[in-house]
Amino acid sequence: MYKTLVYTVLLISLMEFSLTWKTDDFGKEFVELMTILHNTCINRTGTDDAAIESIKHGQFIEDDKIKKYITCLWQESTVVESDGTMNMDILMNLCPPKLKDTVPKLISDCWKEVNGVTDLAEKIYEMEKCLYRTSPETFIMF
C-alpha cells in the first residue's frame, strides 16, 4: 500500500498543476508523501528549492541538478523506466480520477514530442518544458 501511495504522490507531483498543494486539495497523507518524495530527490540530486521555484514559474534553467531532480521523480514513480520507456499503464493507474481525462494524454503527447532525445534526464526535462508550454495554467513543480 505504501508503495502505491508513493507512486501516486510522485505521479501527481510530476503532472505539473498550477495549484498550490494544500491538505484540503488532496488530503494530509498525500501532501506528506509528496514532501517525502521531494526531500528524497532533492537530497539525492543536490538541487535546491530556488531551482525548483524557478521551474514552478516556467523559468527552465539549464542546470544538471534540476534535471536530475525531475528525472528522479519520474523514475521513482516507475512511470519512466531506466531505459527511457514510459509506462502508460502505471500512469493511468496512478492518476486521480479528476485528472484522468486530460493529464495522461498531455503527458503522452509531450513524451512523443521529445522522442528523439536520447539522454534520459534531458528527455524528461524537455518533456517538462512541453507540459508547461502546452498547459501553463495546469503546471506545478513540486
PEFEN-V700242 format. One record per residue. N is the residue number from 1. RES is the residue in one small letter. SS is DSSP state (helix for helix, strand for strand, loop for the rest). D_CENTER is the distance of its C-alpha to the mean C-alpha in whole Angstrom. Layout:
n=[N & N]
res=[RES & RES]
ss=[SS & SS]
d_center=[D_CENTER & D_CENTER]
//
This chain:
n=[1 & 2 & 3 & 4 & 5 & 6 & 7 & 8 & 9 & 10 & 11 & 12 & 13 & 14 & 15 & 16 & 17 & 18 & 19 & 20 & 21 & 22 & 23 & 24 & 25 & 26 & 27 & 28 & 29 & 30 & 31 & 32 & 33 & 34 & 35 & 36 & 37 & 38 & 39 & 40 & 41 & 42 & 43 & 44 & 45 & 46 & 47 & 48 & 49 & 50 & 51 & 52 & 53 & 54 & 55 & 56 & 57 & 58 & 59 & 60 & 61 & 62 & 63 & 64 & 65 & 66 & 67 & 68 & 69 & 70 & 71 & 72 & 73 & 74 & 75 & 76 & 77 & 78 & 79 & 80 & 81 & 82 & 83 & 84 & 85 & 86 & 87 & 88 & 89 & 90 & 91 & 92 & 93 & 94 & 95 & 96 & 97 & 98 & 99 & 100 & 101 & 102 & 103 & 104 & 105 & 106 & 107 & 108 & 109 & 110 & 111 & 112 & 113 & 114 & 115 & 116 & 117 & 118 & 119 & 120 & 121 & 122 & 123 & 124 & 125 & 126 & 127 & 128 & 129 & 130 & 131 & 132 & 133 & 134 & 135 & 136 & 137 & 138 & 139 & 140 & 141 & 142]
res=[m & y & k & t & l & v & y & t & v & l & l & i & s & l & m & e & f & s & l & t & w & k & t & d & d & f & g & k & e & f & v & e & l & m & t & i & l & h & n & t & c & i & n & r & t & g & t & d & d & a & a & i & e & s & i & k & h & g & q & f & i & e & d & d & k & i & k & k & y & i & t & c & l & w & q & e & s & t & v & v & e & s & d & g & t & m & n & m & d & i & l & m & n & l & c & p & p & k & l & k & d & t & v & p & k & l & i & s & d & c & w & k & e & v & n & g & v & t & d & l & a & e & k & i & y & e & m & e & k & c & l & y & r & t & s & p & e & t & f & i & m & f]
ss=[loop & helix & helix & helix & helix & helix & helix & helix & helix & helix & helix & helix & helix & helix & loop & loop & loop & loop & loop & loop & loop & loop & helix & helix & helix & helix & loop & helix & helix & helix & helix & helix & helix & helix & helix & helix & helix & helix & helix & helix & helix & helix & helix & helix & helix & loop & loop & loop & helix & helix & helix & helix & helix & helix & helix & helix & loop & loop & loop & loop & loop & loop & loop & helix & helix & helix & helix & helix & helix & helix & helix & helix & helix & helix & helix & helix & loop & loop & loop & strand & loop & loop & loop & loop & loop & strand & loop & helix & helix & helix & helix & helix & helix & helix & loop & loop & helix & helix & helix & loop & loop & loop & helix & helix & helix & helix & helix & helix & helix & helix & helix & helix & helix & loop & loop & loop & loop & loop & loop & helix & helix & helix & helix & helix & helix & helix & helix & helix & helix & helix & helix & helix & helix & helix & loop & helix & helix & helix & loop & loop & loop & loop]
d_center=[21 & 19 & 17 & 16 & 15 & 13 & 11 & 11 & 10 & 7 & 6 & 7 & 5 & 2 & 5 & 6 & 10 & 13 & 14 & 15 & 14 & 17 & 19 & 21 & 17 & 16 & 19 & 19 & 18 & 15 & 15 & 16 & 14 & 11 & 13 & 14 & 11 & 10 & 14 & 14 & 11 & 13 & 16 & 16 & 15 & 17 & 15 & 16 & 15 & 17 & 15 & 12 & 14 & 15 & 12 & 11 & 15 & 14 & 16 & 14 & 16 & 17 & 17 & 16 & 15 & 12 & 11 & 12 & 10 & 6 & 8 & 9 & 6 & 6 & 9 & 10 & 9 & 11 & 10 & 10 & 14 & 15 & 17 & 15 & 15 & 13 & 14 & 14 & 16 & 14 & 11 & 14 & 15 & 12 & 12 & 14 & 17 & 17 & 14 & 15 & 17 & 15 & 11 & 12 & 14 & 12 & 10 & 13 & 15 & 13 & 12 & 16 & 17 & 15 & 17 & 20 & 18 & 19 & 17 & 14 & 12 & 14 & 13 & 9 & 10 & 12 & 10 & 8 & 11 & 12 & 10 & 11 & 15 & 15 & 14 & 14 & 15 & 12 & 10 & 9 & 7 & 8]
//
